[in-house]
């Protein structure tokens, strides 16, 4: 447990103890009721952010999960005389099941991201409301719950509800903190920034989204169950109103949907300010004022109040501290025990033995790989093999299928036909994250870092989801060594937007290496670099090979191709037209023809 | 099984109700598809238009068409003004949804503050006007709303397809940088389009005032169905919005007649969910 998480745990326990003592003070019931509402909205808003804040899948369907919980508790307690507390796990479970059912269909469809996901979930809310209204679950008149016996946690019923609300709010904030500190959280943040890259880096995106959705719905369902008894009379119109999804979204955005405490702060602010305006005509104008405040916050503080305040505080502290001694306050502690494993053995093998090893056994084999996009046949029966520690240069004119081949090997596209195997294990048909875990890593020609994650976490993500999965703390330690290896050690806490092209290209390399892959697919790592940068990149690639990693290397810079490659494979119009030692291949008349035109080939 | 007459009548009233859906969907579809702004405020503007029509009619004694003619330029200006805010803050597609939600709440509160939350009915002599078509009743006002929707949809389609401004707008929606490189002044045209979309809200509002009973919270009731119409019709596709509106209207009204009125929402949203999940390719 790091110092930060210990402080958070102490803070949460202290807040819980202090607040749970409130009923004993004998204050008027008003305070308990008001705070219950705050806790209720804290729970709902925080649970919403698990999927929608962290992974960026904005749901307007939180009302559906809340409502499923409301009506599960209502049905069980009023219809089947189940004790109230026993109905709460059921309420959570029903909502979670609903979310899993929806997610299992929707998360498979790439086009249902962004606002279409939001509208779809909103539509599901209306459908659910119609079903509840027209079946025996409600039937129209609403369900009375005032006769349901309350457990006596404390003397007064409002005190009991208050404690239940407090418990759920603490639980949801604790879950939020735990998730944001875990692999799950890092995976969800990566999905938010670039889902396709996350999958290729080994994040099981489908399962993670489903888990976050289920967790989010479960908490909302329990909140619904508690709320049903709190209001003691539930109707479809109130339960499935647009209020729940919209308030939840606004509270989270206001506080900061990507911060574990953001939604809770937003919920407290909005609940309190709505309360300040209750009664008479001021209530109407109060809503308008709140709405106006929201517009201003969204336009001026797009990351939310909590994040803005933290950033301000950090800048302030930095100004006071001596500029040279600032370890960023968010720098994670490094587990020294792990450093041994992570220390790169740089260039301990001379290149001669590496070349010998290359002949030993093929690590990656492609046989007769086909892939078409509509009528365009991008790959037409491509075959190639890559030995252990071997560097194979993949060259060919633009549009010859080089990047498509990389996309097919890494699992971003599936092959229409053919066999791809890593160490004899077939890759075809496996999802991209499984291929990454088996040991295939790639870089992108145009770097695609996760924009909201620090350079360190970009690399840590690849390490934690790589071939040797490890906890986040260890992954961060490992990431440090790879950042040092690629010369980015001083930029660890920078966001990708603050890096220049050369640094971002090296960040791509560090991400690929951190996965400890068997095979690295390099897609034009040298393009756009000046000649000094190119020299250091070539040295780096040599070092990587020295560690026994095989490299498939797409490149236009011929000097580098000839210098680095053990063998060269030439693609043209989706077919391999030549393969062999660099000097042989470059003399092949067909290769010369493809590169320089027919007249020069003679 | 209901009689053939009942079924026919429900198809007719469905078509007419669908016209009003299409009328509301039109402006929304344009700003979403061509400006990448999801404008929830469209519903609030439509209701503001409805209340103004009501006010001018009951207090000012103005005929609804005169009232709408007065309101149109005002709304055009409102649309341009709102768009100026969006441009100034470089509001993204998603942020626009949140910001316009705020706008909607503000307008709703203002309406409720001035006109109260009570239901209001704009009584006009032609509200009950209708004629017979064989065994079927056709209410005149709703027919007019439907025809207006059809005319506006056709006109907008032609505007987008055949005029320079329309083509430029479509090009900018496709790729703003390339369009700008070809000399398209997207800023000017986006202001024009936002003004037009807001004016469409005023037209829809005028009909809402004449046809339905007004209450501030009613604006949320339209939200789900109209969004379904917009997506089913295809973004920035006026003819699509028209037909999607008619489709949803008919399917709702037939469900009301054949099953029960309370089941009607299930149909439109099931169509929407089905289309979103099953439709291949298109976003």
Interface residues (C-beta under 8 A of the other chain):
Chain A: X58 X105 X106 X109 X111 X112 X114 X115 X116 X118 X119 X120 X122 X123 X124 X126 X127 X129 X130 X131 X133 X134 X140 X242 X246 X249 X250 X253 X281 X284 X285 X287 X288 X290 X291 X292 X294 X295 X298 X299 X302
Chain B: X38 X89 X91 X93 X94 X95 X97 X98 X99 X101 X102 X103 X105 X106 X108 X109 X110 X112 X113 X220 X223 X224 X227 X228 X231 X260 X262 X263 X265 X266 X269 X270 X272 X273 X276 X277 X281 X282 X283
